[in-house]
Amino acid sequence: MIRPCFLVIDREFPGSISTRKLVIETAKFNVITAYSGQEALELFTRFPAVSGVVLDGGLDDMTCDEVAEKIKLLQPTVPIIVIAAPGFKGCPAADHQLESFDPAKLLEILRSLKPEASAAIEKRNEQLSRETLS
C-alpha cells in the first residue's frame, strides 16, 4: 500500500515539531514539512506528486495566496488546504479553508482527498489491532 503524502507548510521554526505534521502522521499519512513559502516551493518542485498541501495562512516570507498560486502553476490539480485565523479570506487559490486548527476537520478533508488509501489504512489498522488483542 502506498500511503498518501502531504506537504505541510508551517511557520513553526525548523527544529520544532509541527503539530499539524504530528496529527497527519498519526493518521498514517506521510508528511514533508516546509517552514517557509520559499522552502515549500523548492520541496514541491522536488516532490510534485504529493497528495495535497496543508498551508499555514500566516507565513512570514510570502503571502498564502502567492504560495498557493505558484504551487498551482506547477501542479494545477493538487488540492491545497489553508489553515488560518477566523475571518481570513486571503487565499482564493486554495481548495479548502479551515478557520483555526481543527485536527478532526483537517483529517476529514485529507481522507476525502484519498478515500481508497484512507480506507486501506483504516482496514490495516483494524487488522493490527485484532492481531494485537489475540
C-alpha positions, 0 to 999 in steps of 0.5 A: 500500500502506498500511503498518501503524502502531504506537504505541510507548510508551517511557520513553526521554526525548523527544529520544532515539531509541527503539530499539524505534521504530528496529527497527519502522521498519526493518521498514517499519512506521510508528511514533508514539512516546509517552514517557509513559502520559499522552502515549500516551493523548492520541496514541491518542485522536488516532490510534485506528486504529493497528495495535497498541501496543508498551508499555514495562512500566516507565513512570514516570507510570502503571502498564502495566496502567492504560495498557493498560486505558484504551487498551482502553476506547477501542479494545477490539480493538487488540492491545497488546504489553508489553515488560518485565523477566523475571518481570513479570506486571503487565499482564493487559490486554495481548495479548502479553508479551515478557520483555526486548527481543527485536527478532526476537520483537517483529517476529514478533508485529507481522507476525502482527498484519498478515500481508497488509501484512507480506507486501506489504512483504516482496514490495516489498522483494524487488522493490527489491532485484532492481531494485537488483542489475540 
